[in-house]
Amino acid sequence: MQASGLEGVIRLHVRNQLSNNTKMRYWPSDLRDEIEVELVAGAYGIFRWVSCQLESLRKFLRPSNVRKTLKTLPATLDDTYERVLLNTSEEYYKEALAALTWLLFSKRPLWLDEIAEIMVINLSANPAFDPNERLFDSESALTVLSSLITVTAKEAHKEIHPAHYSVREYLISPRAFHSRTSRFGIDPYAANQRILEICLVYIDCSKSFILEVLQQGREAGAPLSRLRRVFPLIEYACKYWSVHASNAMTAKANQLVVQFFNSKENIETWIIFFDPENHGLSSSKGLSPLT
């Protein structure tokens, strides 16, 4: 498509977004015209850049804030991601980085309650996982990640994905490591080791409760599906920790695995949710997948 034709498509896209958004549709028409002009001029054919600017603008509460931002729009998509990351609250930097690391390197799409659980785990704390420190509600996790994610409804769950392939491409690139947001740069090997460590810590912290419930369930016929509700990340942790261990390929990862297997309770908890012989979810104990 020629530049002029693409510009027209982007103009139509911006106009539709401004007309249909539940907030922006009520903004003054002259302000919406200004937004259209500036976004079309700065897009250079990149729809993702436009989407990010609209996401940023719709959060403002008064025209002066919108006009101020229009005068300082980031020039490129990289600059846009840098600004989004710089605007991440310092208080929730670790939570944002943990969630982004998992979203980029998880072995399947993650659910919202899993992301919220990941945000609570602090490997430098003792204990590393404290259920009392959980977010007030899982939806709060969405505010930390801003325009870097999208949410898709899947049956009873909400799946969280990177908003665009360029989010991953930027965060793992040398450009991220050499920007003002270098602390958000994500190395694949380090990411897999981090996820492995969180998986094993999570199993270790939840094993006492899970094994106790399992024993009670066998005696009283209690439904075991509540384990997934009490510990939302346990199914993923049990099924995929070994994959992340293989991808990490570090001495530290090997050490973590050896420590894990030194605990009989860790192994018992693991095989409740994962059958290593069949490489899938364990069904022998009535846990076909937990919902």
C-alpha positions in Angstrom: 0.0 0.0 0.0 1.4 3.4 -0.9 2.2 5.9 1.8 -0.8 8.2 1.0 -3.2 5.3 1.0 -1.8 4.0 4.3 -2.1 7.5 5.8 -5.8 7.5 4.9 -6.3 4.1 6.6 -4.6 5.3 9.7 -6.6 8.5 9.7 -9.8 6.5 9.5 -8.6 4.2 12.3 -7.8 7.2 14.6 -11.2 8.8 13.8 -13.0 5.6 14.6 -11.2 5.2 17.9 -11.9 8.7 18.9 -15.6 8.3 18.0 -16.2 5.0 19.6 -14.1 5.2 22.8 -16.5 5.6 25.8 -14.4 8.5 27.2 -12.9 10.2 24.2 -16.1 10.4 22.2 -17.3 13.1 24.6 -14.1 15.2 24.3 -14.4 18.6 22.4 -14.4 18.1 18.7 -11.5 20.5 18.2 -9.4 18.5 20.6 -10.3 15.3 18.8 -9.3 17.0 15.5 -5.9 17.9 17.0 -5.3 14.4 18.1 -6.1 13.1 14.6 -3.8 15.5 12.9 -0.8 14.8 15.3 -1.2 11.0 15.3 -1.5 10.7 11.6 1.5 12.9 11.1 3.6 11.0 13.5 2.6 7.4 12.7 4.7 6.9 9.5 2.5 4.0 8.8 2.9 2.2 12.1 -0.5 1.2 13.6 1.1 0.0 16.8 2.6 3.4 17.4 -0.9 5.0 17.0 -2.5 2.4 19.4 0.1 3.2 22.1 -0.5 7.0 21.8 -4.3 6.6 22.0 -3.9 4.3 25.1 -1.8 7.0 26.7 -4.0 9.9 25.8 -7.3 8.3 27.0 -6.0 8.3 30.6 -6.0 12.1 30.8 -8.7 14.1 32.6 -8.4 17.6 31.1 -7.6 19.1 27.6 -4.4 20.8 28.7 -2.8 17.4 29.6 -3.8 16.0 26.2 -2.4 19.0 24.3 0.9 18.9 26.3 1.4 15.3 25.5 0.6 15.9 21.8 3.5 18.3 21.7 6.0 15.7 23.0 4.9 12.5 21.3 7.6 9.8 21.2 9.2 9.7 17.7 9.4 5.9 17.3 7.9 2.7 18.7 11.1 2.1 20.8 10.7 5.6 22.3 7.1 4.8 23.0 8.0 1.6 24.9 10.7 3.5 26.8 8.2 6.1 27.9 5.7 3.5 29.0 8.3 1.7 31.1 9.6 5.0 32.5 6.1 5.8 33.7 5.8 2.5 35.6 5.4 3.2 39.2 8.7 2.7 41.1 6.7 1.0 43.8 5.6 -1.7 41.4 8.7 -2.0 39.2 9.6 -5.5 40.4 6.0 -6.7 39.9 6.0 -5.3 36.3 9.3 -6.9 35.4 8.3 -10.3 36.8 5.1 -10.3 34.9 6.7 -9.2 31.7 9.4 -11.9 32.0 6.7 -14.5 32.4 4.6 -13.2 29.6 7.6 -13.3 27.2 8.9 -16.8 28.2 6.0 -18.8 29.6 5.3 -22.0 27.7 1.6 -21.3 27.3 -0.6 -18.2 27.6 -1.0 -17.1 31.2 -4.2 -16.4 33.1 -4.9 -13.2 34.9 -4.9 -14.9 38.3 -1.6 -16.5 37.5 0.0 -13.2 36.7 -1.4 -11.7 39.9 0.2 -14.6 41.8 3.5 -14.1 40.1 3.6 -10.5 41.2 3.4 -11.5 44.8 6.5 -13.8 44.8 9.7 -12.1 46.1 12.7 -14.4 45.9 14.7 -12.1 48.2 12.1 -12.4 51.0 11.6 -15.1 53.6 9.2 -16.6 52.9 9.4 -15.9 49.2 5.6 -16.3 48.9 3.2 -14.9 51.4 -0.5 -15.3 50.5 -1.3 -12.4 52.8 0.5 -10.1 50.4 -1.7 -11.0 47.4 -3.2 -8.1 45.5 -6.7 -7.1 46.6 -8.0 -8.4 43.3 -6.4 -9.9 40.2 -7.6 -7.0 38.0 -5.2 -4.7 39.8 -2.4 -6.5 37.9 -3.6 -4.9 34.7 -3.0 -1.4 35.9 0.7 -2.2 36.5 1.3 -3.4 32.9 -0.5 -0.7 31.0 -0.5 -0.7 27.2 2.1 -3.5 27.0 -0.5 -6.2 27.4 -3.8 -7.3 26.0 -6.6 -9.4 27.7 -8.5 -12.1 26.0 -11.6 -13.8 27.6 -11.3 -17.6 27.4 -14.2 -19.4 29.0 -13.9 -18.8 32.8 -10.5 -17.2 32.5 -8.8 -14.1 31.2 -5.7 -14.8 29.1 -2.9 -12.2 29.2 -0.6 -11.7 26.2 2.0 -9.1 25.2 0.1 -6.5 23.3 2.2 -6.9 20.1 5.2 -8.9 18.9 7.2 -5.7 19.0 6.9 -5.6 22.9 8.9 -8.9 23.1 11.3 -7.8 20.3 12.1 -4.6 22.2 12.5 -6.0 25.7 15.0 -8.7 24.6 16.9 -6.5 22.2 20.2 -4.7 22.9 18.3 -1.5 22.4 16.4 -2.0 25.6 19.6 -2.9 27.6 21.2 0.4 26.3 18.2 2.7 27.0 17.1 4.6 30.0 14.9 1.6 30.9 17.8 -0.9 30.8 16.6 -2.5 34.0 13.6 -3.8 32.0 15.8 -5.6 29.5 15.2 -9.3 29.6 17.8 -11.9 28.9 16.3 -15.3 27.8 18.6 -17.5 29.8 18.2 -15.4 32.9 14.4 -15.3 32.4 14.1 -19.0 32.2 16.2 -19.4 35.4 14.1 -16.8 37.2 10.9 -18.6 36.1 12.3 -21.9 37.2 13.2 -20.6 40.6 9.8 -19.1 41.1 8.1 -22.4 40.0 10.1 -24.4 42.5 9.7 -21.9 45.3 6.0 -21.8 44.7 5.7 -25.6 44.9 7.8 -25.6 48.1 5.7 -22.9 49.8 2.4 -24.5 48.9 3.2 -28.2 49.4 2.2 -28.5 53.1 -1.3 -27.2 52.4 -1.7 -29.2 49.2 -0.6 -32.5 50.7 -2.9 -31.9 53.7 -5.9 -31.2 51.4 -5.0 -34.3 49.3 -5.1 -36.5 52.4 -8.4 -35.0 53.6 -9.8 -35.4 50.1 -8.9 -39.1 50.0 -10.6 -39.6 53.4 -13.7 -37.4 52.9 -14.1 -37.3 49.1 -13.5 -33.5 49.1 -13.2 -32.0 45.6 -9.5 -31.5 44.8 -10.1 -28.8 42.2 -10.0 -26.2 44.9 -6.2 -26.6 45.0 -6.1 -24.7 41.7 -8.3 -22.0 43.2 -6.2 -21.6 46.3 -2.8 -21.7 44.5 -3.5 -20.4 40.9 0.0 -20.9 39.7 0.5 -24.5 41.0 -0.6 -26.2 37.8 1.8 -24.2 35.6 4.7 -24.6 38.1 4.4 -28.4 38.3 4.0 -28.9 34.5 6.6 -26.5 33.2 9.4 -26.1 35.7 11.5 -28.8 34.0 11.1 -27.1 30.6 12.4 -23.9 32.0 15.3 -25.7 33.7 16.3 -27.1 30.3 16.1 -23.7 28.7 18.1 -21.9 31.4 21.2 -24.1 30.9 23.0 -22.7 33.9 24.8 -24.2 36.9 22.4 -22.3 39.2 19.5 -24.0 37.5 21.0 -27.4 38.0 21.6 -26.6 41.6 18.0 -25.6 42.1 16.7 -28.9 40.6 19.0 -31.0 42.8 17.7 -29.1 45.9 14.1 -29.7 44.7 14.6 -33.4 44.4 16.1 -33.6 47.9 12.6 -33.1 49.3 10.1 -36.0 49.2 7.2 -33.6 49.7 8.2 -31.5 46.7 8.1 -34.6 44.5 4.8 -35.7 46.0 3.3 -32.3 45.3 4.8 -32.2 41.7 3.2 -35.5 40.7 -0.2 -34.5 42.0 -0.4 -32.1 39.0 2.0 -33.6 36.5 2.7 -37.1 35.4 6.4 -37.2 34.4 6.0 -40.5 32.7 3.2 -39.3 30.3 4.5 -35.7 30.1 1.1 -34.3 31.0 -1.3 -33.4 33.7 -1.8 -36.1 36.2 -5.3 -37.7 36.0 -4.8 -40.6 38.4 -5.7 -38.5 41.3 -8.8 -36.8 39.9 -7.0 -33.6 38.7 -7.9 -33.5 35.1 -7.1 -30.2 34.4 -8.1 -28.1 37.3 -10.7 -25.4 36.7 
